[in-house]
Amino acid sequence: MAISETFNALVALNATTLQGVRSIDGVDWLVNINLADGAVTNVGDGEVKVAQAGTSISALSYNVYGELIALDTTTNGNRLVMLSTTSPSSLSVALTRQGILADNMVGLTTDGNNQFFSIQDNGTATADRIFTNSAGRANIEVGGPVPTIAVDISDALDADFDNALDATFVNVVAIAMSDDGLTGYVINNNAGTFELSSITRASADGQITAVSAAVTITGLTNISAMANVDGTLYIIAEDAGNNVGLYSSNGIAGFTQVGLNFIATDVIQIVDSITGLAINSDGQLHAVGAVSSATMTFDSNPVADEILIINDGTNAAVTYTFIATGTPTGTEVLIGSTIQATITNLIAQINNANHAGIAHAVDASTSNTKMIRLLHSVSNTDGLLLTTSSALNVTNFGQTAQRDVLLTIDSTGAAPVATWVNVIEVDDQGTIITAIEFDTANRLVAINNAYGNDKRMMVQINITD
């Protein structure tokens, strides 16, 4: 019988050595790979076990503390484990229960000590709670079956608290913490009215010692994420006219708009709701939201005068006309000498700032298929793509192909501008991101709820891919 051997995970140990997990007949081994000669040697006693059981490691990463963190993709659900480089078989430990972060986790924020915070939504009858991971452990666990620290958002440790206050904090939608981790901010949806409150934590034990009086966020809806940079809070919300804008607060007063609304053709208009906001160490605001998708597959080049119609499902449509020669004007698309050239020209037109905001196009071609993926509003369920060209096969997937997308937000101009970064996928599968945050090493981490209850997990998003 032949031996089956694969390398399922790799991480750079230093400039001359890779570290990886080598699966031999289904058994994981932690190894070093010499980049000079390709020599493979076991790390410690080699075989990877957690609680005396074998693993199925699919990813490796060192955290900021030099700990080797791995994703163990077992049949019972994914989990994070920490691998020992001394004895992978006896000293490796599980960091999360298989396939779980605590259910109903809302929001994600971190302080300057790399400690993460999230809210557990307990439903309408019980006050929500704030959970943290172990102090100093990044990307490990928020909540879980036995949370390290859990404090009520209205914990009655102070004489000023009463049941009426507790009862209002039952639908927290966003959280942000200060760098010292002792001051936090929460937005609560109180029976349809969004309210901002600040919380104060004790430095000794982390318990909440004070909650400010709620400040009503007037005239804004569709709030589900908040970011904090140097004491300034940011949200993206809709006003009474359904205009999308960027708003800021000092944490004491309500939110005021930063500049003008996003223009109607901004790419952010295809996102139904921003589910995550985070600011990196350079002050760049990042946003995550959900979109749906459609595809256009090219069997051949279209011919002149054939058209493609993109309809946003409400009141706008753009008609693209293919032309064989000349310089395109308006929404004309020049047919290229190859299918790939035509795809490039069509993508440029769809994403043109003069008539964007209906959808965003990305090249999804492979070596065998020439394809454009079109991302659009989740609420657009019909009439998205129509074509007269026999060269194009159009598929409108709608919500069955929902994807999260990552955007950056520039607020330096008169109106904020969203810039497309990419679609977020894990192992080529879609995600349901409910919160994002940058850790102290400037890595973007997120809570992913794509696998349903009892299977939430934290993931790290590569912002370049």
C-alpha positions as CSV (number, residue, x, y, z in Angstrom):
1,M,0.0,0.0,0.0
2,A,1.4,3.4,-1.0
3,I,1.8,6.0,1.7
4,S,-0.4,9.1,1.3
5,E,1.4,12.3,2.2
6,T,0.4,16.0,2.0
7,F,1.4,19.3,3.5
8,N,-1.8,20.9,4.7
9,A,-0.4,24.1,6.4
10,L,2.7,26.2,6.2
11,V,4.0,29.2,8.1
12,A,7.3,31.1,7.9
13,L,9.4,30.4,11.0
14,N,12.3,32.7,9.8
15,A,14.1,33.7,6.7
16,T,15.5,30.2,6.1
17,T,12.9,27.8,7.5
18,L,9.2,27.0,7.0
19,Q,7.2,25.3,9.6
20,G,4.3,23.1,8.4
21,V,1.9,20.2,9.2
22,R,2.7,17.1,7.2
23,S,-0.2,14.6,7.0
24,I,1.0,11.0,6.5
25,D,-1.8,8.5,6.1
26,G,-4.1,10.9,8.0
27,V,-1.7,11.5,10.9
28,D,-0.5,15.1,11.4
29,W,3.2,15.8,12.1
30,L,4.7,19.2,12.9
31,V,7.9,19.7,10.8
32,N,10.5,22.2,9.8
33,I,11.4,22.6,6.1
34,N,14.9,24.0,5.3
35,L,14.5,26.4,2.4
36,A,18.1,25.9,1.3
37,D,17.9,22.2,0.6
38,G,14.3,21.2,1.3
39,A,15.2,18.9,4.1
40,V,12.2,18.1,6.4
41,T,12.7,17.4,10.1
42,N,10.2,16.7,12.9
43,V,9.6,19.5,15.4
44,G,10.0,18.0,18.9
45,D,8.4,14.6,19.0
46,G,6.6,15.4,15.8
47,E,3.1,13.8,15.9
48,V,0.4,16.4,16.6
49,K,-2.2,15.4,19.3
50,V,-4.6,17.4,21.4
51,A,-5.9,15.6,24.5
52,Q,-4.4,12.4,23.2
53,A,-6.5,12.6,20.0
54,G,-5.3,13.1,16.4
55,T,-5.9,16.4,14.5
56,S,-6.7,17.6,11.0
57,I,-4.7,20.8,10.9
58,S,-5.5,23.0,7.9
59,A,-3.8,26.4,8.8
60,L,-1.0,27.7,10.9
61,S,-0.1,31.2,12.2
62,Y,2.1,32.6,14.9
63,N,0.4,35.3,17.1
64,V,2.1,38.3,18.5
65,Y,3.3,36.4,21.5
66,G,5.2,33.7,19.5
67,E,2.5,31.1,20.1
68,L,1.8,28.7,17.2
69,I,-1.9,28.8,16.5
70,A,-3.6,26.2,14.2
71,L,-7.0,25.6,12.8
72,D,-8.1,22.1,13.5
73,T,-10.8,21.1,11.0
74,T,-12.2,18.0,12.6
75,T,-15.5,16.2,11.7
76,N,-17.0,17.6,14.9
77,G,-16.4,21.2,13.8
78,N,-13.5,23.6,13.5
79,R,-11.6,24.8,16.5
80,L,-8.4,26.7,17.3
81,V,-5.5,24.9,19.0
82,M,-2.1,26.0,20.2
83,L,0.7,23.6,19.1
84,S,3.7,23.0,21.3
85,T,7.0,23.1,19.4
86,T,8.6,21.1,22.3
87,S,6.2,18.2,22.3
88,P,3.3,18.5,19.8
89,S,1.9,15.2,20.9
90,S,1.6,15.9,24.7
91,L,1.7,19.7,25.2
92,S,-0.6,21.0,22.4
93,V,-3.9,22.3,23.8
94,A,-7.3,23.3,22.4
95,L,-8.2,27.0,22.7
96,T,-11.8,26.8,21.6
97,R,-14.4,24.1,21.7
98,Q,-14.9,22.4,18.4
99,G,-16.9,24.6,16.0
100,I,-18.0,27.2,18.5
101,L,-17.8,30.8,19.7
102,A,-20.6,31.6,22.0
103,D,-23.9,32.0,20.2
104,N,-25.4,35.4,19.5
105,M,-22.1,37.3,19.7
106,V,-22.5,40.9,18.5
107,G,-19.7,43.2,17.7
108,L,-16.0,42.8,18.2
109,T,-13.4,45.3,19.6
110,T,-10.0,45.2,21.1
111,D,-8.0,47.4,23.5
112,G,-4.3,48.3,23.3
113,N,-3.4,45.1,25.2
114,N,-4.8,42.8,22.5
115,Q,-7.7,41.8,24.6
116,F,-10.9,41.2,22.7
117,F,-14.5,42.2,23.7
118,S,-17.8,41.2,22.3
119,I,-21.5,41.3,23.3
120,Q,-23.6,38.2,23.8
121,D,-27.2,39.0,22.9
122,N,-29.3,37.2,25.5
123,G,-32.6,37.9,23.8
124,T,-35.4,40.3,24.7
125,A,-35.9,39.2,28.3
126,T,-32.4,39.4,29.8
127,A,-29.8,42.1,29.7
128,D,-27.0,41.5,27.2
129,R,-23.5,40.6,28.6
130,I,-20.0,41.6,27.6
131,F,-17.5,38.8,27.1
132,T,-13.7,38.9,26.9
133,N,-11.1,36.4,25.9
134,S,-8.2,35.7,28.2
135,A,-6.1,38.8,28.8
136,G,-3.1,38.8,26.4
137,R,-4.4,36.0,24.1
138,A,-5.2,37.3,20.7
139,N,-7.5,35.6,18.2
140,I,-8.5,32.9,20.6
141,E,-12.0,32.9,22.0
142,V,-14.7,35.4,22.7
143,G,-17.2,33.8,24.9
144,G,-17.4,30.1,24.5
145,P,-18.8,27.4,26.8
146,V,-16.8,28.6,29.8
147,P,-15.9,32.3,29.2
148,T,-12.8,33.5,31.0
149,I,-14.5,36.7,32.0
150,A,-18.2,37.6,31.6
151,V,-19.7,40.8,33.1
152,D,-23.2,42.0,32.7
153,I,-23.5,45.1,30.6
154,S,-25.6,46.5,33.5
155,D,-24.0,44.6,36.4
156,A,-25.6,45.8,39.7
157,L,-22.3,46.6,41.4
158,D,-23.2,50.2,41.9
159,A,-26.1,51.7,43.9
160,D,-27.1,53.7,40.8
161,F,-28.2,50.7,38.9
162,D,-31.7,49.5,38.9
163,N,-33.8,46.9,37.0
164,A,-35.2,49.5,34.6
165,L,-31.8,50.3,33.3
166,D,-30.9,46.6,33.1
167,A,-34.0,45.9,31.1
168,T,-33.1,48.5,28.4
169,F,-29.9,46.7,27.4
170,V,-31.4,43.8,25.6
171,N,-30.5,44.5,22.0
172,V,-27.0,45.9,21.8
173,V,-25.8,46.1,18.2
174,A,-22.2,47.5,18.5
175,I,-19.4,47.9,20.9
176,A,-16.0,49.7,20.9
177,M,-13.4,49.9,23.6
178,S,-10.7,52.4,24.5
179,D,-7.0,51.5,24.3
180,D,-6.7,51.0,28.0
181,G,-9.7,48.7,28.0
182,L,-11.4,50.6,30.9
183,T,-13.8,52.7,28.9
184,G,-16.2,51.2,26.4
185,Y,-19.1,52.3,24.3
186,V,-22.2,50.4,23.2
187,I,-25.1,51.2,20.9
188,N,-28.4,49.7,22.0
189,N,-31.5,49.4,19.9
190,N,-34.1,50.3,22.5
191,A,-37.5,49.4,20.9
192,G,-36.5,50.9,17.6
193,T,-34.5,53.9,18.9
194,F,-30.7,53.6,18.8
195,E,-29.0,54.9,21.9
196,L,-25.3,55.4,22.8
197,S,-23.9,54.7,26.3
198,S,-20.4,54.5,27.8
199,I,-19.3,51.9,30.3
200,T,-16.5,52.1,32.9
201,R,-14.6,49.0,34.0
202,A,-12.5,48.5,37.1
203,S,-8.8,48.0,36.4
204,A,-8.5,45.4,39.2
205,D,-11.0,42.8,38.1
206,G,-12.6,44.2,34.8
207,Q,-16.1,44.5,36.3
208,I,-18.4,47.2,35.1
209,T,-18.6,49.9,37.7
210,A,-20.6,52.6,35.8
211,V,-22.8,53.1,32.8
212,S,-23.6,56.5,31.5
213,A,-27.1,57.8,30.8
214,A,-28.2,56.8,27.2
215,V,-27.8,59.4,24.5
216,T,-30.5,59.1,21.8
217,I,-29.0,58.8,18.2
218,T,-31.6,60.9,16.5
219,G,-32.8,60.3,12.9
220,L,-30.4,57.4,12.1
221,T,-31.2,53.7,11.4
222,N,-29.5,50.6,10.0
223,I,-26.7,50.8,12.6
224,S,-24.8,47.5,13.3
225,A,-21.2,48.4,13.7
226,M,-18.9,51.0,15.4
227,A,-15.2,51.8,15.4
228,N,-13.1,53.8,17.9
229,V,-10.0,55.7,17.0
230,D,-8.3,57.9,19.7
231,G,-11.6,58.5,21.4
232,T,-13.7,59.3,18.3
233,L,-16.4,56.8,17.5
234,Y,-17.5,56.1,13.9
235,I,-20.7,54.5,12.5
236,I,-22.2,54.2,9.0
237,A,-25.9,54.7,9.0
238,E,-29.0,55.7,7.0
239,D,-31.0,58.9,7.6
240,A,-34.7,59.3,7.2
241,G,-34.3,59.7,3.5
242,N,-32.4,56.4,3.2
243,N,-29.2,58.3,2.4
244,V,-26.0,56.5,3.6
245,G,-23.5,58.5,5.5
246,L,-20.5,58.4,7.9
247,Y,-21.1,59.8,11.4
248,S,-18.8,60.4,14.4
249,S,-19.2,61.1,18.1
250,N,-17.0,61.9,21.0
251,G,-18.7,59.3,23.1
252,I,-20.6,61.9,25.1
253,A,-22.9,63.6,22.7
254,G,-24.8,62.0,19.8
255,F,-23.4,61.4,16.3
256,T,-22.9,64.1,13.7
257,Q,-22.3,63.6,10.0
258,V,-18.8,63.6,8.6
259,G,-19.0,65.5,5.4
260,L,-21.8,64.7,2.9
261,N,-23.7,61.5,2.1
262,F,-22.0,58.8,0.1
263,I,-22.8,59.6,-3.5
264,A,-25.5,57.6,-5.2
265,T,-22.9,55.8,-7.4
266,D,-20.5,54.9,-4.6
267,V,-19.8,51.2,-4.3
268,I,-21.1,51.2,-0.7
269,Q,-24.6,51.5,-2.2
270,I,-24.7,47.8,-3.1
271,V,-24.2,46.8,0.5
272,D,-27.5,46.5,2.4
273,S,-26.0,46.9,5.9
274,I,-22.5,47.4,7.2
275,T,-21.9,44.6,9.7
276,G,-18.4,45.5,10.7
277,L,-16.2,48.6,11.1
278,A,-12.6,48.7,12.1
279,I,-9.7,51.2,11.9
280,N,-6.1,50.0,11.4
281,S,-2.9,51.5,12.9
282,D,-2.6,53.9,10.0
283,G,-6.1,55.3,10.7
284,Q,-7.7,53.6,7.6
285,L,-11.3,52.8,8.2
286,H,-12.4,49.4,6.9
287,A,-16.0,48.1,6.5
288,V,-17.6,44.8,5.9
289,G,-21.1,44.2,4.5
290,A,-23.2,41.5,2.7
291,V,-24.0,41.5,-1.0
292,S,-25.6,39.0,-3.4
293,S,-24.1,37.8,-6.7
294,A,-24.7,36.9,-10.3
295,T,-22.4,35.6,-13.0
296,M,-21.8,36.2,-16.7
297,T,-20.0,33.4,-18.5
298,F,-18.6,34.1,-21.9
299,D,-18.7,31.2,-24.4
300,S,-17.4,33.5,-27.2
301,N,-17.0,37.2,-27.9
302,P,-20.3,39.1,-28.3
303,V,-21.0,40.8,-31.6
304,A,-21.7,44.5,-32.3
305,D,-25.1,46.0,-31.1
306,E,-25.8,43.2,-28.6
307,I,-26.7,44.5,-25.2
308,L,-26.4,43.7,-21.5
309,I,-28.9,45.3,-19.0
310,I,-28.0,45.6,-15.3
311,N,-31.1,46.4,-13.2
312,D,-30.8,47.3,-9.5
313,G,-34.2,45.8,-8.8
314,T,-35.8,49.2,-7.9
315,N,-35.7,52.2,-10.1
316,A,-32.5,52.2,-12.1
317,A,-31.0,50.2,-14.9
318,V,-27.9,50.6,-17.1
319,T,-27.8,49.3,-20.7
320,Y,-24.4,48.4,-22.1
321,T,-24.0,48.1,-25.8
322,F,-21.2,46.2,-27.4
323,I,-19.3,47.9,-30.3
324,A,-16.8,46.4,-32.7
325,T,-14.7,49.5,-33.4
326,G,-14.1,53.1,-32.3
327,T,-13.8,54.8,-28.9
328,P,-16.6,53.8,-26.5
329,T,-18.8,56.7,-25.3
330,G,-21.4,56.5,-22.5
331,T,-22.0,52.9,-21.6
332,E,-20.6,51.4,-24.8
333,V,-18.3,48.4,-24.4
334,L,-15.5,47.8,-27.0
335,I,-15.3,44.2,-28.1
336,G,-11.7,43.1,-27.6
337,S,-9.5,40.9,-29.8
338,T,-9.9,38.2,-27.1
339,I,-12.7,37.3,-24.7
340,Q,-10.4,38.3,-21.9
341,A,-10.0,41.8,-23.4
342,T,-13.7,42.2,-23.7
343,I,-14.2,41.1,-20.0
344,T,-11.6,43.8,-19.0
345,N,-13.5,46.5,-21.0
346,L,-16.9,45.5,-19.6
347,I,-15.7,45.4,-16.0
348,A,-14.2,48.9,-16.4
349,Q,-17.5,50.2,-17.7
350,I,-19.6,48.5,-14.9
351,N,-17.4,49.9,-12.2
352,N,-17.2,53.3,-13.9
353,A,-17.8,56.0,-11.3
354,N,-20.4,57.7,-13.6
355,H,-22.8,54.8,-13.4
356,A,-21.7,52.5,-10.5
357,G,-23.8,52.0,-7.4
358,I,-26.0,49.4,-9.1
359,A,-23.4,46.6,-9.0
360,H,-19.7,45.9,-8.8
361,A,-17.9,43.5,-11.2
362,V,-14.9,41.4,-10.6
363,D,-13.0,39.0,-12.9
364,A,-13.7,35.4,-11.8
365,S,-12.1,33.8,-14.8
366,T,-10.2,30.5,-14.5
367,S,-8.0,28.6,-16.9
368,N,-11.1,26.9,-18.3
369,T,-13.9,29.5,-17.9
370,K,-14.2,33.2,-18.8
371,M,-16.5,34.7,-16.2
372,I,-17.5,38.0,-14.5
373,R,-18.9,37.9,-11.0
374,L,-21.4,40.7,-10.4
375,L,-22.0,41.8,-6.7
376,H,-25.2,43.6,-6.0
377,S,-27.7,44.5,-3.2
378,V,-29.1,41.5,-1.3
379,S,-32.6,43.1,-1.6
380,N,-32.4,42.9,-5.4
381,T,-34.1,39.6,-6.1
382,D,-35.2,39.8,-9.7
383,G,-34.4,41.4,-13.0
384,L,-30.7,41.9,-12.3
385,L,-29.1,40.7,-15.5
386,L,-30.7,40.6,-19.0
387,T,-28.8,40.2,-22.3
388,T,-29.5,39.8,-26.0
389,S,-26.1,38.2,-26.6
390,S,-26.0,34.5,-27.3
391,A,-22.3,34.6,-26.3
392,L,-23.2,35.3,-22.6
393,N,-24.7,32.9,-20.1
394,V,-26.3,34.8,-17.3
395,T,-27.1,33.4,-13.9
396,N,-28.9,35.4,-11.2
397,F,-28.1,33.6,-7.9
398,G,-29.6,36.2,-5.5
399,Q,-29.3,35.5,-1.8
400,T,-28.2,31.9,-2.3
401,A,-24.8,33.2,-3.3
402,Q,-24.5,35.9,-0.7
403,R,-21.0,37.1,0.0
404,D,-19.4,39.5,2.4
405,V,-17.2,42.2,0.9
406,L,-14.4,44.3,2.4
407,L,-14.3,48.1,1.7
408,T,-12.0,50.9,2.8
409,I,-13.6,54.3,3.6
410,D,-11.9,57.7,2.9
411,S,-13.5,60.5,4.8
412,T,-11.0,63.3,3.9
413,G,-13.1,64.7,1.0
414,A,-16.4,66.6,1.0
415,A,-18.2,63.2,0.9
416,P,-16.8,59.9,2.1
417,V,-15.7,57.5,-0.6
418,A,-15.8,53.7,-0.3
419,T,-13.1,51.7,-2.2
420,W,-13.6,48.1,-3.2
421,V,-11.0,45.7,-1.6
422,N,-12.3,42.2,-2.3
423,V,-14.9,39.5,-1.7
424,I,-14.3,37.6,1.6
425,E,-14.2,33.8,1.4
426,V,-12.8,31.0,3.6
427,D,-11.7,28.0,1.6
428,D,-13.7,29.3,-1.4
429,Q,-16.9,29.4,0.7
430,G,-18.9,32.5,1.6
431,T,-18.9,34.0,5.1
432,I,-21.4,35.7,7.3
433,I,-19.3,38.3,9.1
434,T,-21.0,39.8,12.1
435,A,-18.0,41.9,13.4
436,I,-14.4,42.9,12.6
437,E,-11.5,44.4,14.4
438,F,-7.8,45.0,14.0
439,D,-5.5,43.5,16.7
440,T,-2.4,45.1,18.0
441,A,-0.4,43.5,15.2
442,N,-2.6,45.2,12.7
443,R,-4.3,41.9,11.6
444,L,-8.0,42.0,10.7
445,V,-9.9,39.4,12.6
446,A,-13.7,38.7,12.4
447,I,-16.5,36.7,13.8
448,N,-17.9,34.4,11.1
449,N,-21.4,32.9,11.5
450,A,-21.6,31.1,8.2
451,Y,-22.1,27.7,9.7
452,G,-25.0,28.5,12.0
453,N,-25.5,28.3,15.8
454,D,-22.9,26.5,17.8
455,K,-20.4,26.8,15.0
456,R,-19.3,30.4,15.1
457,M,-15.6,31.0,14.7
458,M,-13.0,33.8,14.6
459,V,-11.2,34.1,11.3
460,Q,-8.3,36.3,10.2
461,I,-8.9,38.3,6.9
462,N,-6.0,38.9,4.6
463,I,-6.7,42.4,3.5
464,T,-4.6,42.0,0.4
465,D,-6.4,38.9,-0.8
